[in-house]
Amino acid sequence: MSGPNEIPSELAASAPVKAANAHWYPVRVQANKEDTVRRALERRIQLHGFGRKVLQVVVPTEKIAEIKNGKKRTRSVKTYPGYVLIEMIMEDDSWSFVRETDGVGDFVGGGTSFQQKPFPLRPEEVNKVFGIDAGVEGARIKIDFAVGDSVKIREGAFENFEGVVEEINEQKGLVRVVVTIFGRATPVEMQYWQVEAIS
């Protein structure tokens, strides 16, 4: 993943920290019901006092910056649609407790009995999910054009010029466009939001 995941503020500080015998497990749920399942699990955890064994329930998301109708906006999207991540101590009762929650499918890599308990995510997988080692701050940039596409420059010194995308640097949000100036092909570099695809 190229961008950090958005974790509820109350969980953000503690997401990477866990009890020695607690691990993160991915659980399948119905697509578009991730938040509903998360809330149901959190209600049951409080109701049945399972907070010491089922520590956190997270729907991983990331922020994406994009241009829509000429305006820059940032939105959150689910990183793994159809899954929630649960930090828990895997024991018979906690395994059953999670599986018996409405909307929960099964643990990824798990069997149908506790003797076939699922494997937790490895530390590097957890780091990737929570964006700890992504090395990128802020929102991931969504660029709606590719190298070789024809584009129009929306603002700046070359406003209304048309050209062809030569290079895209998604990490920095920069685009190099070749435009014709005084009859010569000239590469110019600008922010991705200053350019729009010609449809």
Order of alpha helices (4+ residues) and beta strands (2+ residues): beta-alpha-beta-alpha-beta-beta-beta-beta-alpha-beta-alpha-beta-beta-beta-beta-beta-beta
